[in-house]
Structure formats: C-alpha cells, structure tokens
Amino acid sequence: MILVNKLTKKKIAHLGLVKGSCIRAKHLGHDIANGIKALFGGEPTRYSEMIHEARAVATKRMVENANELGADAVVNICYSSTAVKAGSAEVMVYGMAIKFLK
C-alpha cells in the first residue's frame, strides 16, 4: 500500500504493525514502602519508576522490530499496561511501521 502523507507530502509504504512489550515486577521492600506511603497520600514513586522502565524497554523492543522491517519511522504509537499478577505489570507498545518512498 502506498499513500501520500498529508503533512510531509511524501509517499509512504505501510510495512505493518510493530510491537514491543516488557513485564516488570516490584521489589517486596518497595511494595511495603509504597503501602505505607499510600496510607498518607502521595505518589508511589517506586511504581512510577517501574512503569517508566518497562515503557522504555518496550519502546526499545518496538523500534528493534521496526528496524528489522527496514522502517524509517513508526506512527500511531499506542501504549497499554495491565497487571499480570500481584506485584507485576506488563507494558505493551505498538504502532505502524512506515517507509518513505522516493
């Protein structure tokens, strides 16, 4: 499929869906600390760090997948996360790999 991108006026080819995912688990000590913090309010920073790290790894894996296809870019990127089991979460990222044509 060849389309003309309305923003760049370049012809592009869709190479297909690319994705990456990562599962991270929290440390028991951090879990206890975040539980105590939840009693008093505030951001559970260890959980935020865990999700941020998982997002970075998942994005890196998606980019590797796109490079395997010879893509120039990935567009329409979406992230999702879900609890796998108590204390762990999966972050999934996916998008459309494209190649710019001459």
Phi and psi restraints in degrees (range 20) as a CNS / XPLOR table:
assign (resid 1 and name C) (resid 2 and name N)
       (resid 2 and name CA) (resid 2 and name C) 1.0 -118.2 20.0 2
assign (resid 2 and name N) (resid 2 and name CA)
       (resid 2 and name C) (resid 3 and name N) 1.0 128.3 20.0 2
assign (resid 2 and name C) (resid 3 and name N)
       (resid 3 and name CA) (resid 3 and name C) 1.0 -128.1 20.0 2
assign (resid 3 and name N) (resid 3 and name CA)
       (resid 3 and name C) (resid 4 and name N) 1.0 163.0 20.0 2
assign (resid 3 and name C) (resid 4 and name N)
       (resid 4 and name CA) (resid 4 and name C) 1.0 -107.6 20.0 2
assign (resid 4 and name N) (resid 4 and name CA)
       (resid 4 and name C) (resid 5 and name N) 1.0 121.5 20.0 2
assign (resid 4 and name C) (resid 5 and name N)
       (resid 5 and name CA) (resid 5 and name C) 1.0 -70.2 20.0 2
assign (resid 5 and name N) (resid 5 and name CA)
       (resid 5 and name C) (resid 6 and name N) 1.0 126.2 20.0 2
assign (resid 5 and name C) (resid 6 and name N)
       (resid 6 and name CA) (resid 6 and name C) 1.0 -68.3 20.0 2
assign (resid 6 and name N) (resid 6 and name CA)
       (resid 6 and name C) (resid 7 and name N) 1.0 -26.5 20.0 2
assign (resid 6 and name C) (resid 7 and name N)
       (resid 7 and name CA) (resid 7 and name C) 1.0 -82.5 20.0 2
assign (resid 7 and name N) (resid 7 and name CA)
       (resid 7 and name C) (resid 8 and name N) 1.0 -42.3 20.0 2
assign (resid 7 and name C) (resid 8 and name N)
       (resid 8 and name CA) (resid 8 and name C) 1.0 -100.7 20.0 2
assign (resid 8 and name N) (resid 8 and name CA)
       (resid 8 and name C) (resid 9 and name N) 1.0 -11.2 20.0 2
assign (resid 8 and name C) (resid 9 and name N)
       (resid 9 and name CA) (resid 9 and name C) 1.0 61.9 20.0 2
assign (resid 9 and name N) (resid 9 and name CA)
       (resid 9 and name C) (resid 10 and name N) 1.0 21.5 20.0 2
assign (resid 9 and name C) (resid 10 and name N)
       (resid 10 and name CA) (resid 10 and name C) 1.0 -100.5 20.0 2
assign (resid 10 and name N) (resid 10 and name CA)
       (resid 10 and name C) (resid 11 and name N) 1.0 148.2 20.0 2
assign (resid 10 and name C) (resid 11 and name N)
       (resid 11 and name CA) (resid 11 and name C) 1.0 -78.7 20.0 2
assign (resid 11 and name N) (resid 11 and name CA)
       (resid 11 and name C) (resid 12 and name N) 1.0 137.9 20.0 2
assign (resid 11 and name C) (resid 12 and name N)
       (resid 12 and name CA) (resid 12 and name C) 1.0 -132.1 20.0 2
assign (resid 12 and name N) (resid 12 and name CA)
       (resid 12 and name C) (resid 13 and name N) 1.0 152.9 20.0 2
assign (resid 12 and name C) (resid 13 and name N)
       (resid 13 and name CA) (resid 13 and name C) 1.0 -117.0 20.0 2
assign (resid 13 and name N) (resid 13 and name CA)
       (resid 13 and name C) (resid 14 and name N) 1.0 132.7 20.0 2
assign (resid 13 and name C) (resid 14 and name N)
       (resid 14 and name CA) (resid 14 and name C) 1.0 -81.6 20.0 2
assign (resid 14 and name N) (resid 14 and name CA)
       (resid 14 and name C) (resid 15 and name N) 1.0 124.6 20.0 2
assign (resid 14 and name C) (resid 15 and name N)
       (resid 15 and name CA) (resid 15 and name C) 1.0 -95.2 20.0 2
assign (resid 15 and name N) (resid 15 and name CA)
       (resid 15 and name C) (resid 16 and name N) 1.0 -16.7 20.0 2
assign (resid 15 and name C) (resid 16 and name N)
       (resid 16 and name CA) (resid 16 and name C) 1.0 126.7 20.0 2
assign (resid 16 and name N) (resid 16 and name CA)
       (resid 16 and name C) (resid 17 and name N) 1.0 175.2 20.0 2
assign (resid 16 and name C) (resid 17 and name N)
       (resid 17 and name CA) (resid 17 and name C) 1.0 -73.9 20.0 2
assign (resid 17 and name N) (resid 17 and name CA)
       (resid 17 and name C) (resid 18 and name N) 1.0 135.5 20.0 2
assign (resid 17 and name C) (resid 18 and name N)
       (resid 18 and name CA) (resid 18 and name C) 1.0 -123.9 20.0 2
assign (resid 18 and name N) (resid 18 and name CA)
       (resid 18 and name C) (resid 19 and name N) 1.0 150.3 20.0 2
assign (resid 18 and name C) (resid 19 and name N)
       (resid 19 and name CA) (resid 19 and name C) 1.0 -148.8 20.0 2
assign (resid 19 and name N) (resid 19 and name CA)
       (resid 19 and name C) (resid 20 and name N) 1.0 164.8 20.0 2
assign (resid 19 and name C) (resid 20 and name N)
       (resid 20 and name CA) (resid 20 and name C) 1.0 -152.2 20.0 2
assign (resid 20 and name N) (resid 20 and name CA)
       (resid 20 and name C) (resid 21 and name N) 1.0 150.0 20.0 2
assign (resid 20 and name C) (resid 21 and name N)
       (resid 21 and name CA) (resid 21 and name C) 1.0 -146.4 20.0 2
assign (resid 21 and name N) (resid 21 and name CA)
       (resid 21 and name C) (resid 22 and name N) 1.0 161.4 20.0 2
assign (resid 21 and name C) (resid 22 and name N)
       (resid 22 and name CA) (resid 22 and name C) 1.0 -154.3 20.0 2
assign (resid 22 and name N) (resid 22 and name CA)
       (resid 22 and name C) (resid 23 and name N) 1.0 136.9 20.0 2
assign (resid 22 and name C) (resid 23 and name N)
       (resid 23 and name CA) (resid 23 and name C) 1.0 -111.3 20.0 2
assign (resid 23 and name N) (resid 23 and name CA)
       (resid 23 and name C) (resid 24 and name N) 1.0 130.6 20.0 2
assign (resid 23 and name C) (resid 24 and name N)
       (resid 24 and name CA) (resid 24 and name C) 1.0 -126.5 20.0 2
assign (resid 24 and name N) (resid 24 and name CA)
       (resid 24 and name C) (resid 25 and name N) 1.0 145.2 20.0 2
assign (resid 24 and name C) (resid 25 and name N)
       (resid 25 and name CA) (resid 25 and name C) 1.0 -117.6 20.0 2
assign (resid 25 and name N) (resid 25 and name CA)
       (resid 25 and name C) (resid 26 and name N) 1.0 146.1 20.0 2
assign (resid 25 and name C) (resid 26 and name N)
       (resid 26 and name CA) (resid 26 and name C) 1.0 -87.8 20.0 2
assign (resid 26 and name N) (resid 26 and name CA)
       (resid 26 and name C) (resid 27 and name N) 1.0 153.4 20.0 2
assign (resid 26 and name C) (resid 27 and name N)
       (resid 27 and name CA) (resid 27 and name C) 1.0 -77.9 20.0 2
assign (resid 27 and name N) (resid 27 and name CA)
       (resid 27 and name C) (resid 28 and name N) 1.0 138.3 20.0 2
assign (resid 27 and name C) (resid 28 and name N)
       (resid 28 and name CA) (resid 28 and name C) 1.0 -55.1 20.0 2
assign (resid 28 and name N) (resid 28 and name CA)
       (resid 28 and name C) (resid 29 and name N) 1.0 -42.2 20.0 2
assign (resid 28 and name C) (resid 29 and name N)
       (resid 29 and name CA) (resid 29 and name C) 1.0 -62.1 20.0 2
assign (resid 29 and name N) (resid 29 and name CA)
       (resid 29 and name C) (resid 30 and name N) 1.0 -41.0 20.0 2
assign (resid 29 and name C) (resid 30 and name N)
       (resid 30 and name CA) (resid 30 and name C) 1.0 -66.6 20.0 2
assign (resid 30 and name N) (resid 30 and name CA)
       (resid 30 and name C) (resid 31 and name N) 1.0 -35.9 20.0 2
assign (resid 30 and name C) (resid 31 and name N)
       (resid 31 and name CA) (resid 31 and name C) 1.0 -62.8 20.0 2
assign (resid 31 and name N) (resid 31 and name CA)
       (resid 31 and name C) (resid 32 and name N) 1.0 -43.1 20.0 2
assign (resid 31 and name C) (resid 32 and name N)
       (resid 32 and name CA) (resid 32 and name C) 1.0 -64.6 20.0 2
assign (resid 32 and name N) (resid 32 and name CA)
       (resid 32 and name C) (resid 33 and name N) 1.0 -44.4 20.0 2
assign (resid 32 and name C) (resid 33 and name N)
       (resid 33 and name CA) (resid 33 and name C) 1.0 -62.1 20.0 2
assign (resid 33 and name N) (resid 33 and name CA)
       (resid 33 and name C) (resid 34 and name N) 1.0 -41.8 20.0 2
assign (resid 33 and name C) (resid 34 and name N)
       (resid 34 and name CA) (resid 34 and name C) 1.0 -68.7 20.0 2
assign (resid 34 and name N) (resid 34 and name CA)
       (resid 34 and name C) (resid 35 and name N) 1.0 -32.2 20.0 2
assign (resid 34 and name C) (resid 35 and name N)
       (resid 35 and name CA) (resid 35 and name C) 1.0 -63.6 20.0 2
assign (resid 35 and name N) (resid 35 and name CA)
       (resid 35 and name C) (resid 36 and name N) 1.0 -42.2 20.0 2
assign (resid 35 and name C) (resid 36 and name N)
       (resid 36 and name CA) (resid 36 and name C) 1.0 -66.1 20.0 2
assign (resid 36 and name N) (resid 36 and name CA)
       (resid 36 and name C) (resid 37 and name N) 1.0 -41.9 20.0 2
assign (resid 36 and name C) (resid 37 and name N)
       (resid 37 and name CA) (resid 37 and name C) 1.0 -62.6 20.0 2
assign (resid 37 and name N) (resid 37 and name CA)
       (resid 37 and name C) (resid 38 and name N) 1.0 -35.9 20.0 2
assign (resid 37 and name C) (resid 38 and name N)
       (resid 38 and name CA) (resid 38 and name C) 1.0 -62.4 20.0 2
assign (resid 38 and name N) (resid 38 and name CA)
       (resid 38 and name C) (resid 39 and name N) 1.0 -29.8 20.0 2
assign (resid 38 and name C) (resid 39 and name N)
       (resid 39 and name CA) (resid 39 and name C) 1.0 -64.7 20.0 2
assign (resid 39 and name N) (resid 39 and name CA)
       (resid 39 and name C) (resid 40 and name N) 1.0 -31.5 20.0 2
assign (resid 39 and name C) (resid 40 and name N)
       (resid 40 and name CA) (resid 40 and name C) 1.0 -104.7 20.0 2
assign (resid 40 and name N) (resid 40 and name CA)
       (resid 40 and name C) (resid 41 and name N) 1.0 -6.5 20.0 2
assign (resid 40 and name C) (resid 41 and name N)
       (resid 41 and name CA) (resid 41 and name C) 1.0 91.7 20.0 2
assign (resid 41 and name N) (resid 41 and name CA)
       (resid 41 and name C) (resid 42 and name N) 1.0 165.1 20.0 2
assign (resid 41 and name C) (resid 42 and name N)
       (resid 42 and name CA) (resid 42 and name C) 1.0 114.3 20.0 2
assign (resid 42 and name N) (resid 42 and name CA)
       (resid 42 and name C) (resid 43 and name N) 1.0 170.9 20.0 2
assign (resid 42 and name C) (resid 43 and name N)
       (resid 43 and name CA) (resid 43 and name C) 1.0 -80.6 20.0 2
assign (resid 43 and name N) (resid 43 and name CA)
       (resid 43 and name C) (resid 44 and name N) 1.0 131.3 20.0 2
assign (resid 43 and name C) (resid 44 and name N)
       (resid 44 and name CA) (resid 44 and name C) 1.0 -77.4 20.0 2
assign (resid 44 and name N) (resid 44 and name CA)
       (resid 44 and name C) (resid 45 and name N) 1.0 87.9 20.0 2
assign (resid 44 and name C) (resid 45 and name N)
       (resid 45 and name CA) (resid 45 and name C) 1.0 -60.6 20.0 2
assign (resid 45 and name N) (resid 45 and name CA)
       (resid 45 and name C) (resid 46 and name N) 1.0 -33.6 20.0 2
assign (resid 45 and name C) (resid 46 and name N)
       (resid 46 and name CA) (resid 46 and name C) 1.0 -65.5 20.0 2
assign (resid 46 and name N) (resid 46 and name CA)
       (resid 46 and name C) (resid 47 and name N) 1.0 -37.3 20.0 2
assign (resid 46 and name C) (resid 47 and name N)
       (resid 47 and name CA) (resid 47 and name C) 1.0 -67.1 20.0 2
assign (resid 47 and name N) (resid 47 and name CA)
       (resid 47 and name C) (resid 48 and name N) 1.0 -41.8 20.0 2
assign (resid 47 and name C) (resid 48 and name N)
       (resid 48 and name CA) (resid 48 and name C) 1.0 -60.8 20.0 2
assign (resid 48 and name N) (resid 48 and name CA)
       (resid 48 and name C) (resid 49 and name N) 1.0 -43.3 20.0 2
assign (resid 48 and name C) (resid 49 and name N)
       (resid 49 and name CA) (resid 49 and name C) 1.0 -63.1 20.0 2
assign (resid 49 and name N) (resid 49 and name CA)
       (resid 49 and name C) (resid 50 and name N) 1.0 -41.8 20.0 2
assign (resid 49 and name C) (resid 50 and name N)
       (resid 50 and name CA) (resid 50 and name C) 1.0 -60.9 20.0 2
assign (resid 50 and name N) (resid 50 and name CA)
       (resid 50 and name C) (resid 51 and name N) 1.0 -45.6 20.0 2
assign (resid 50 and name C) (resid 51 and name N)
       (resid 51 and name CA) (resid 51 and name C) 1.0 -68.2 20.0 2
assign (resid 51 and name N) (resid 51 and name CA)
       (resid 51 and name C) (resid 52 and name N) 1.0 -39.3 20.0 2
assign (resid 51 and name C) (resid 52 and name N)
       (resid 52 and name CA) (resid 52 and name C) 1.0 -61.2 20.0 2
assign (resid 52 and name N) (resid 52 and name CA)
       (resid 52 and name C) (resid 53 and name N) 1.0 -44.4 20.0 2
assign (resid 52 and name C) (resid 53 and name N)
       (resid 53 and name CA) (resid 53 and name C) 1.0 -64.1 20.0 2
assign (resid 53 and name N) (resid 53 and name CA)
       (resid 53 and name C) (resid 54 and name N) 1.0 -42.6 20.0 2
assign (resid 53 and name C) (resid 54 and name N)
       (resid 54 and name CA) (resid 54 and name C) 1.0 -64.0 20.0 2
assign (resid 54 and name N) (resid 54 and name CA)
       (resid 54 and name C) (resid 55 and name N) 1.0 -39.4 20.0 2
assign (resid 54 and name C) (resid 55 and name N)
       (resid 55 and name CA) (resid 55 and name C) 1.0 -63.5 20.0 2
assign (resid 55 and name N) (resid 55 and name CA)
       (resid 55 and name C) (resid 56 and name N) 1.0 -41.9 20.0 2
assign (resid 55 and name C) (resid 56 and name N)
       (resid 56 and name CA) (resid 56 and name C) 1.0 -64.2 20.0 2
assign (resid 56 and name N) (resid 56 and name CA)
       (resid 56 and name C) (resid 57 and name N) 1.0 -42.9 20.0 2
assign (resid 56 and name C) (resid 57 and name N)
       (resid 57 and name CA) (resid 57 and name C) 1.0 -67.1 20.0 2
assign (resid 57 and name N) (resid 57 and name CA)
       (resid 57 and name C) (resid 58 and name N) 1.0 -43.0 20.0 2
assign (resid 57 and name C) (resid 58 and name N)
       (resid 58 and name CA) (resid 58 and name C) 1.0 -62.4 20.0 2
assign (resid 58 and name N) (resid 58 and name CA)
       (resid 58 and name C) (resid 59 and name N) 1.0 -41.8 20.0 2
assign (resid 58 and name C) (resid 59 and name N)
       (resid 59 and name CA) (resid 59 and name C) 1.0 -63.8 20.0 2
assign (resid 59 and name N) (resid 59 and name CA)
       (resid 59 and name C) (resid 60 and name N) 1.0 -42.5 20.0 2
assign (resid 59 and name C) (resid 60 and name N)
       (resid 60 and name CA) (resid 60 and name C) 1.0 -59.6 20.0 2
assign (resid 60 and name N) (resid 60 and name CA)
       (resid 60 and name C) (resid 61 and name N) 1.0 -41.5 20.0 2
assign (resid 60 and name C) (resid 61 and name N)
       (resid 61 and name CA) (resid 61 and name C) 1.0 -67.9 20.0 2
assign (resid 61 and name N) (resid 61 and name CA)
       (resid 61 and name C) (resid 62 and name N) 1.0 -35.7 20.0 2
assign (resid 61 and name C) (resid 62 and name N)
       (resid 62 and name CA) (resid 62 and name C) 1.0 -65.7 20.0 2
assign (resid 62 and name N) (resid 62 and name CA)
       (resid 62 and name C) (resid 63 and name N) 1.0 -42.7 20.0 2
assign (resid 62 and name C) (resid 63 and name N)
       (resid 63 and name CA) (resid 63 and name C) 1.0 -62.9 20.0 2
assign (resid 63 and name N) (resid 63 and name CA)
       (resid 63 and name C) (resid 64 and name N) 1.0 -40.4 20.0 2
assign (resid 63 and name C) (resid 64 and name N)
       (resid 64 and name CA) (resid 64 and name C) 1.0 -60.8 20.0 2
assign (resid 64 and name N) (resid 64 and name CA)
       (resid 64 and name C) (resid 65 and name N) 1.0 -41.7 20.0 2
assign (resid 64 and name C) (resid 65 and name N)
       (resid 65 and name CA) (resid 65 and name C) 1.0 -61.9 20.0 2
assign (resid 65 and name N) (resid 65 and name CA)
       (resid 65 and name C) (resid 66 and name N) 1.0 -42.5 20.0 2
assign (resid 65 and name C) (resid 66 and name N)
       (resid 66 and name CA) (resid 66 and name C) 1.0 -65.4 20.0 2
assign (resid 66 and name N) (resid 66 and name CA)
       (resid 66 and name C) (resid 67 and name N) 1.0 -40.3 20.0 2
assign (resid 66 and name C) (resid 67 and name N)
       (resid 67 and name CA) (resid 67 and name C) 1.0 -62.9 20.0 2
assign (resid 67 and name N) (resid 67 and name CA)
       (resid 67 and name C) (resid 68 and name N) 1.0 -36.2 20.0 2
assign (resid 67 and name C) (resid 68 and name N)
       (resid 68 and name CA) (resid 68 and name C) 1.0 -60.7 20.0 2
assign (resid 68 and name N) (resid 68 and name CA)
       (resid 68 and name C) (resid 69 and name N) 1.0 -30.8 20.0 2
assign (resid 68 and name C) (resid 69 and name N)
       (resid 69 and name CA) (resid 69 and name C) 1.0 -86.6 20.0 2
assign (resid 69 and name N) (resid 69 and name CA)
       (resid 69 and name C) (resid 70 and name N) 1.0 -6.8 20.0 2
assign (resid 69 and name C) (resid 70 and name N)
       (resid 70 and name CA) (resid 70 and name C) 1.0 80.0 20.0 2
assign (resid 70 and name N) (resid 70 and name CA)
       (resid 70 and name C) (resid 71 and name N) 1.0 27.3 20.0 2
assign (resid 70 and name C) (resid 71 and name N)
       (resid 71 and name CA) (resid 71 and name C) 1.0 -73.5 20.0 2
assign (resid 71 and name N) (resid 71 and name CA)
       (resid 71 and name C) (resid 72 and name N) 1.0 150.6 20.0 2
assign (resid 71 and name C) (resid 72 and name N)
       (resid 72 and name CA) (resid 72 and name C) 1.0 -94.1 20.0 2
assign (resid 72 and name N) (resid 72 and name CA)
       (resid 72 and name C) (resid 73 and name N) 1.0 -23.5 20.0 2
assign (resid 72 and name C) (resid 73 and name N)
       (resid 73 and name CA) (resid 73 and name C) 1.0 -160.7 20.0 2
assign (resid 73 and name N) (resid 73 and name CA)
       (resid 73 and name C) (resid 74 and name N) 1.0 165.3 20.0 2
assign (resid 73 and name C) (resid 74 and name N)
       (resid 74 and name CA) (resid 74 and name C) 1.0 -124.6 20.0 2
assign (resid 74 and name N) (resid 74 and name CA)
       (resid 74 and name C) (resid 75 and name N) 1.0 128.9 20.0 2
assign (resid 74 and name C) (resid 75 and name N)
       (resid 75 and name CA) (resid 75 and name C) 1.0 -120.7 20.0 2
assign (resid 75 and name N) (resid 75 and name CA)
       (resid 75 and name C) (resid 76 and name N) 1.0 165.6 20.0 2
assign (resid 75 and name C) (resid 76 and name N)
       (resid 76 and name CA) (resid 76 and name C) 1.0 55.8 20.0 2
assign (resid 76 and name N) (resid 76 and name CA)
       (resid 76 and name C) (resid 77 and name N) 1.0 50.1 20.0 2
assign (resid 76 and name C) (resid 77 and name N)
       (resid 77 and name CA) (resid 77 and name C) 1.0 -77.7 20.0 2
assign (resid 77 and name N) (resid 77 and name CA)
       (resid 77 and name C) (resid 78 and name N) 1.0 134.9 20.0 2
assign (resid 77 and name C) (resid 78 and name N)
       (resid 78 and name CA) (resid 78 and name C) 1.0 -129.9 20.0 2
assign (resid 78 and name N) (resid 78 and name CA)
       (resid 78 and name C) (resid 79 and name N) 1.0 141.7 20.0 2
assign (resid 78 and name C) (resid 79 and name N)
       (resid 79 and name CA) (resid 79 and name C) 1.0 -114.7 20.0 2
assign (resid 79 and name N) (resid 79 and name CA)
       (resid 79 and name C) (resid 80 and name N) 1.0 146.9 20.0 2
assign (resid 79 and name C) (resid 80 and name N)
       (resid 80 and name CA) (resid 80 and name C) 1.0 -145.6 20.0 2
assign (resid 80 and name N) (resid 80 and name CA)
       (resid 80 and name C) (resid 81 and name N) 1.0 156.4 20.0 2
assign (resid 80 and name C) (resid 81 and name N)
       (resid 81 and name CA) (resid 81 and name C) 1.0 -140.6 20.0 2
assign (resid 81 and name N) (resid 81 and name CA)
       (resid 81 and name C) (resid 82 and name N) 1.0 154.1 20.0 2
assign (resid 81 and name C) (resid 82 and name N)
       (resid 82 and name CA) (resid 82 and name C) 1.0 -152.0 20.0 2
assign (resid 82 and name N) (resid 82 and name CA)
       (resid 82 and name C) (resid 83 and name N) 1.0 151.5 20.0 2
assign (resid 82 and name C) (resid 83 and name N)
       (resid 83 and name CA) (resid 83 and name C) 1.0 -78.6 20.0 2
assign (resid 83 and name N) (resid 83 and name CA)
       (resid 83 and name C) (resid 84 and name N) 1.0 127.7 20.0 2
assign (resid 83 and name C) (resid 84 and name N)
       (resid 84 and name CA) (resid 84 and name C) 1.0 -85.1 20.0 2
assign (resid 84 and name N) (resid 84 and name CA)
       (resid 84 and name C) (resid 85 and name N) 1.0 -46.3 20.0 2
assign (resid 84 and name C) (resid 85 and name N)
       (resid 85 and name CA) (resid 85 and name C) 1.0 -157.8 20.0 2
assign (resid 85 and name N) (resid 85 and name CA)
       (resid 85 and name C) (resid 86 and name N) 1.0 175.6 20.0 2
assign (resid 85 and name C) (resid 86 and name N)
       (resid 86 and name CA) (resid 86 and name C) 1.0 -56.1 20.0 2
assign (resid 86 and name N) (resid 86 and name CA)
       (resid 86 and name C) (resid 87 and name N) 1.0 123.9 20.0 2
assign (resid 86 and name C) (resid 87 and name N)
       (resid 87 and name CA) (resid 87 and name C) 1.0 90.4 20.0 2
assign (resid 87 and name N) (resid 87 and name CA)
       (resid 87 and name C) (resid 88 and name N) 1.0 2.2 20.0 2
assign (resid 87 and name C) (resid 88 and name N)
       (resid 88 and name CA) (resid 88 and name C) 1.0 -142.4 20.0 2
assign (resid 88 and name N) (resid 88 and name CA)
       (resid 88 and name C) (resid 89 and name N) 1.0 153.9 20.0 2
assign (resid 88 and name C) (resid 89 and name N)
       (resid 89 and name CA) (resid 89 and name C) 1.0 -141.3 20.0 2
assign (resid 89 and name N) (resid 89 and name CA)
       (resid 89 and name C) (resid 90 and name N) 1.0 151.9 20.0 2
assign (resid 89 and name C) (resid 90 and name N)
       (resid 90 and name CA) (resid 90 and name C) 1.0 -111.4 20.0 2
assign (resid 90 and name N) (resid 90 and name CA)
       (resid 90 and name C) (resid 91 and name N) 1.0 137.1 20.0 2
assign (resid 90 and name C) (resid 91 and name N)
       (resid 91 and name CA) (resid 91 and name C) 1.0 -113.5 20.0 2
assign (resid 91 and name N) (resid 91 and name CA)
       (resid 91 and name C) (resid 92 and name N) 1.0 128.7 20.0 2
assign (resid 91 and name C) (resid 92 and name N)
       (resid 92 and name CA) (resid 92 and name C) 1.0 -119.6 20.0 2
assign (resid 92 and name N) (resid 92 and name CA)
       (resid 92 and name C) (resid 93 and name N) 1.0 137.6 20.0 2
assign (resid 92 and name C) (resid 93 and name N)
       (resid 93 and name CA) (resid 93 and name C) 1.0 -131.7 20.0 2
assign (resid 93 and name N) (resid 93 and name CA)
       (resid 93 and name C) (resid 94 and name N) 1.0 140.6 20.0 2
assign (resid 93 and name C) (resid 94 and name N)
       (resid 94 and name CA) (resid 94 and name C) 1.0 -149.3 20.0 2
assign (resid 94 and name N) (resid 94 and name CA)
       (resid 94 and name C) (resid 95 and name N) 1.0 157.8 20.0 2
assign (resid 94 and name C) (resid 95 and name N)
       (resid 95 and name CA) (resid 95 and name C) 1.0 -167.6 20.0 2
assign (resid 95 and name N) (resid 95 and name CA)
       (resid 95 and name C) (resid 96 and name N) 1.0 179.5 20.0 2
assign (resid 95 and name C) (resid 96 and name N)
       (resid 96 and name CA) (resid 96 and name C) 1.0 -100.2 20.0 2
assign (resid 96 and name N) (resid 96 and name CA)
       (resid 96 and name C) (resid 97 and name N) 1.0 121.3 20.0 2
assign (resid 96 and name C) (resid 97 and name N)
       (resid 97 and name CA) (resid 97 and name C) 1.0 -79.8 20.0 2
assign (resid 97 and name N) (resid 97 and name CA)
       (resid 97 and name C) (resid 98 and name N) 1.0 134.3 20.0 2
assign (resid 97 and name C) (resid 98 and name N)
       (resid 98 and name CA) (resid 98 and name C) 1.0 -129.7 20.0 2
assign (resid 98 and name N) (resid 98 and name CA)
       (resid 98 and name C) (resid 99 and name N) 1.0 157.8 20.0 2
assign (resid 98 and name C) (resid 99 and name N)
       (resid 99 and name CA) (resid 99 and name C) 1.0 -126.7 20.0 2
assign (resid 99 and name N) (resid 99 and name CA)
       (resid 99 and name C) (resid 100 and name N) 1.0 132.1 20.0 2
assign (resid 99 and name C) (resid 100 and name N)
       (resid 100 and name CA) (resid 100 and name C) 1.0 -80.3 20.0 2
assign (resid 100 and name N) (resid 100 and name CA)
       (resid 100 and name C) (resid 101 and name N) 1.0 134.2 20.0 2
assign (resid 100 and name C) (resid 101 and name N)
       (resid 101 and name CA) (resid 101 and name C) 1.0 -106.1 20.0 2
assign (resid 101 and name N) (resid 101 and name CA)
       (resid 101 and name C) (resid 102 and name N) 1.0 157.6 20.0 2
